[in-house]
Amino acid sequence: MSEKAGSGAAFGYVTTLFFAWGFVTSVIDPLVASVKAVFQLNYTEAMLTQFAWFIAYGVASLPAAAILSRVGYSRAILIALGGMLAGCLMIPVATTLDLYPGVLAALFVIASGVTLLQVAANPLSAALGRPEHSHFRLTLSQAFNSLGTVLGPRLGASVMLAGGVFAGGAALDHAVSRTESLRAIDLAFLIVGAFFLFVGVLIWTARRRIDAAAPDRSAIAGAPWAAFRSGWALFGALAIFLYVGAEVSIGSMLTNFLHDNIPGSTMQSAGEMVSYYWGGAMVGRFVGSALLRRASAGVLLSIAALSAAGLCLVVTQLGGATGAYVALTIGLFNSIMFPVIFTITLDRSSAAASATSGLLCMAIVGGAALPVLAGKVADLAGTLTPAFFVPMAGYLGVALFAIAAARGRPRTASATPPAPAH
């Protein structure tokens, strides 16, 4: 099968989508620290930002698949970007009204758009070009997704965690500083919204080219209910749930954890350092893709999950600056988890690939549950350090899945579809 005309340029446009959702998802990490200070929240309440974000995967996945099957790829992407822009514009309304629940509602709207974006963009990345090069295209798209997660915390921290309530000084009027911080939140999301608008214009100009090169709509994952009859599909969904929950829990805690434990750090500098956590995942994806050519996926996933769990344990025991720097290294071991869990599950599930993929995408909702649990542990303990037991437990669950996969055999010897980027 030859490459369709114009598919290379269309792939370039679609790859910007991977960057876009990686960028905005990681902006939530410094937002956690910002809303905690501005709205005077405890850790459990502040973690509701992640709950509002990731619950969208559980709520919006099936409607997103229905929208895609009805309107096609380019229109679905434009609807997604429009929803994400609308959510960004809701943020200034919520902060002007001084409503934290309004901020949560806006985040849910943005994340629902991201869900639709993922449902549409993942198969496009594999299809826009020669079939024999699909692995390269997905790896490149995932790298841009990771690049977005590296840059997102830096922008978010430099805008939302500088000045305002974070400036310090007893003479600083609290009402004035609080207003300044609220406007900083607005600015961050208006910048993100402007980027979504720019990407939307790009997609609009390439819409005919994208639809011409797109795969058949019938190939899109539908309802995941059939996968509930497969033990491996359920096990894989649990592993995705635990992995995403663990990864997001750490990312959400890092700004405050680094600030509390690294002497001389400001909230802004701590927030900017979170990019190293996500940068480790970006580096690990390239290293992991090379290692997967030589090592068993189950064995490599076992090593990664046990290493991440061990590092979480080290953080709980050491704390302080050493524990803070150790926490940053966990991102390196997160790198291969999502795609390897995804493909292992597709290899072993007795359900159709479409049903299994749908269930695994819905399991990303784990990012809503574990961060809130970690926040509750931190509130009860009065410090963030013990909260790292929550992601540690998640990684141990992933390790059990990996060990079972390493000892078992794939259902078929045929190649499985590439995993979507997370």
Secondary structure, DSSP 8 states (H G I E B T S, - for coil): ----TTHHHHHHHHHHHHHHHHHHHHHHHHHHHHHHHHTT--HHHHTHHHHHHHHHHHHHHHHHHHHHHHH-HHHHHHHHHHHHHHHHHHHHHHHHTT-HHHHHHHHHHHHHHHHHHHHHHHHHHHHSS-GGGHHHHHHHHHHHHHHHHHHHHHHHHHHHSSSGGGS--TTS-HHHHHHHHHHHHHHHHHHHHHHHHHHHHHHHHTHHHHHHH---GGGS----GGGGG-HHHHHHHHHHHHHHHHHHHHHHHHHHHHHHHSTT--HHHHHHHHHHHHHHHHHHHHHHHHHTTTS-HHHHHHHHHHHHHHHHHHHHHH-HHHHHHHHHHHHHHHTTHHHHHHHHHHHH-SS-HHHHHHHHHHGGGHHHHHHHHHHHHHHHHTSSGGGGHHHHHHHHHHHHHHHHHHHS--S-SS--------
